Amino acid sequence: MAQVLDILALRSLVAVADCGGFHRAGATLRVSQSAVSQHIRRLEKVIGRPLVERQGRGTTFTPDGQALLGEARRILTAHDDALRRLVGPERPTVTIGTTEHAAELILPAVTAALPDHQVRFRIDRTRRLDAAVDRGTIDLAVHLTEASSAEGTPVGSLPLSWYSAKAWQAPSGRDWPVVAIEEPCVLRRRALTALASRGLDPYVVCDSGYVAGVLDAVRTGLGVALLASAVNTPDGLTERDDLPSVPPATMSLRARSGADPRVAEAVTAGLRTVLGPVPS
């Protein structure tokens, strides 16, 4: 039989189902969203029919996609069980939840801090991460302190910067269009407050459930956005220093009941190497 179901592509298919979309699947697998899309297209070429369909902001599986999803889970289970028998027991698994903000800093730092563990990530909104910690479905959660009503351990601060499209021109009047994460969002509130303090009348011209959507909207020139300062300025955007500075946002860590305290300590130490100091 000439057709082959690639293991990596099957992992992407399962991740899209488990994470609720291509962007989150890519972050969990630590590959780009385009790589996940290519994996799905590769499977569709083998099957000969569509597997996934876009539906508004979400993703749905076709009947063929649902059928392959069940087969994929069985194939991956058999594959991983075979590796364990042949190679030996795998490293202990720890599941870390984090917000999208500064994921490019947090994910590598956490992975490096736990070299003896198999690290899995879940990227989500703070309130859902809090609920997952309470249920015990994730071991640790890293989030913006202001966004959570639960007590956590401060692990650092996140510098914030304004971004716009490279060719974007500031409005001549007081009305300022802002692109932001949908409520509830700490950075959204900070952005509107900072611009209002300058005597402007900010308004949200576009909101999104995810940072990727904010970046896409800003690239089109819809408005400015307040985001975590990026290691490398996102493609198509420019950092603006003509807007009011906004203080860094404190980041906190929460651990589920019964989690290994040594893991929390290692993650805390790792995060403190890449985040700014905790405000006094």
N, C-alpha and C positions, 0 to 999 in steps of 0.2 A: 504494500500500500504506500503510495507516494506521499500522501498527506501526513503531516506531523503536527501534533498539538504541543506547542512549545511551552515548557514549564514556566518560564518567566512571564509569558503572555497570560497563562492561566492564573498566575498569582495576581497580575494586574486586574484581570476580570473579577476575581474574588474580592480584591481590595476595593474596586469601584462599588461592588454590592455592599460590603461591610462599612465603608466610609461614607457612602452616600454621594459620590461624585468623583470626577476625574482629578480635580485639584487636590482634594484631601487624600485620594488614593496615592497620588504622586508623592505628597509630603510623607505619608506613612511608609511608602516603599523607598523613599529617599531618591526618587528619580523625578524628572520633569513631567509636567502634565502632558506635554507633547509625546513623551516616550510612552506614557500609558495609552494615549490615543493610538499610537502606532501599534502597540501590542494588540489592542482590540481589533484594529483593521486587519492585522495579520491573522487573527482567529477567524474573522469574517471571511477572509479570502479562502481559508481552509474549509469552512463550513459551507460557504457559497451563499449565505443569506445574512441580513443585518442581525446583530445581536443586541445593540443598545440604541436607544432613541432619546433625543433631547426632548424634555417636556417642561417648558418655562425655564426656571432656574435649576430644575432637577434633572435626573436621569432615570429612565425606565428601561427594563429589559423586555425584549420581544419574547414570544414563546420559545423561539430557538435559543435565545440568550438564557432564559430560565432553565431550559433543559441542559445546556452546556455548563451552566453554573453548578448544577448538582453533580455533573460528571467531574467538573474541575475540582470540587472539594474532595471527591473520592480519590482522584488521581494524586492530588497534592498530599493527602493523608498517607497513601501507599508509598509515595516517593520519600516523604520525610521519615516514615517508619523504617524504610529500608536503609536510609542514611544512618539513623540511630543504631540499627543493628550492625552495620558494617563499620562505621566510624567510631561509635561509642556514644555515651550519653551526651546530650547537648548541654550547653551552659544554661544556668538558671535564667528564666525569662522574667523581665520586669517591664511593666507597661507604664509609660509616662504620657500624661496629657499636657498639652500646652496650647495657648492661644496662638493665632497666626502671627501676632505681632512679634517681631524679632525671631521668628522660627529659624532663620538662616544662622543666627547666633546660637540659639538654644539647642537645636538638635545635634550639631556636631559636638558642642561642649558636654552634653549629657552622655553621648556615646563614648567620648574619650574618657569620661569620669568612671565608666563602668566597663572596663575591658574584659572582665570575667563574666559578664552577663550578656544574654541575648536581649537587646533593647528593642521594644516595640513602641511606636508613638501613636497617639491619637490627637488630632488637631481639631479644636472645637471652641465654642463660646464658653466663657467662664462659668455661667450658671449650669451648663450641661456637664462641664468638668467637675464642678462641685458635687453634682448629683451622682456622677460616676464614682467619685472618691467615697461618698457616703454609702453607695451600694457595694463598694469593694471591687468594682470591675476594672479600675485602674489603680496602680500602686501610689503614684505621685502625680501632682498637678502643679504646673507653673502658670501663674496668671497675674494680671494686673491687680494689685492689692485693692484699689478702689472699686473694682468691678465685683468683688465678692463680699458677702456678708459673713463668711466663715473666717475663723481665725487661722492665720498661716504664719510661716516664718519668713521675714523679709530676706531676700537673697541678693538684692541689687536694685539698680535703677536703670530705666530705659530712656536714653536721650530721644527727643522728638524733633522732627524737622518738617518744614513745609515743602511740598512738591507741586509742580505744575508742568504742563506740556512745555517743551522748549520754546515754541512760538507763541505761547499764551500771553496776551496783553491784559494788564490789570484794568479793571473798569474805571471809567472816569468819574462815576458817581459813588455814592455810599453803598449801594447794593453789591454784595460780594457773594458769588456762587461758590459753594463748598461741596465737595464730594466726600462721603463718609460711610462708615459702617452703620447699618441700621441700628436703632435703639434696642436694648440699652448698650451704650458704648461710651467708655471714658474719654477716648480721644475725640469723639464727635463733640461731646459737651465742652471739652477743653478748647477745641478749635473755635466753636461759636463764641465762647466767653472771651477768648483772646482777641478776636477780631472786633467784637462789640466794645471791648475796652479801648480800642483804637478809634472809636467813634464811627465805626462802620456798621452797616446793617447786613450781617451775614444770613444766608438762607441756604438750605440743603437743596441743591439742584438735582442730585442723584444720590441714592443710597444703595448699598449692596450688602448681602449677607456675608461676604468674604473680602479679604484684602485684595485678592486678584481682581475682583470686579471693580473695586475702587481704582486700582492702577489702570485698568482698561479705560474707565470713564475719564480719568485725568488725562490720559494720553490723547484722547479725542479733543481736548481743550474745553471740556465742560466747566472746569473750575479748579480750585486748589484743594489740596488734602493735607491734613496733619497726620503723619505716620511715624512709626519707629524709624530712627535714623538708620539708613542702610549702609552696609559695608561698602557696597558699590551702588551708585545711583542707578535706579531701575532704568531699563532701556526706554528711550523716548521722553524721559522726564529730566527736569533740572531742579536742583535744590534752591529754594528762595531764601535770601537773607534780608529781604525788605519787608518781611511780615513780623509781627510781634513774637518774641521768643516765648516759648512755653516750657516750664520746668519739667525735668525728667519725671517719668511715672515709676513709682515703686513696684517691683515685682516680688511676689511671695510664692512660697512652696507649701503645699499641703500633702500630707501622707495619710493613706487609709489606716484604719485601725488594724494593728497587728503587722504593719509593714516593717521590714528589716530596717532598724535605725541606721545601720551602717550604710545602706543604700542612700537614704536621705542625706546623710552627712557627706557622702561622696558627691552626690549631685549638687548639693549646696556649694561645696568647695569649687566644683567645676564651673557653676554658673557665676560665681563671684570673680572668676578670672576673665569673663567676657562682658559682664554687665558693669555699669557704673556703681560707685559706692552708694550704700543705703543712706538716704537723707537723714541727718541727725534731728 
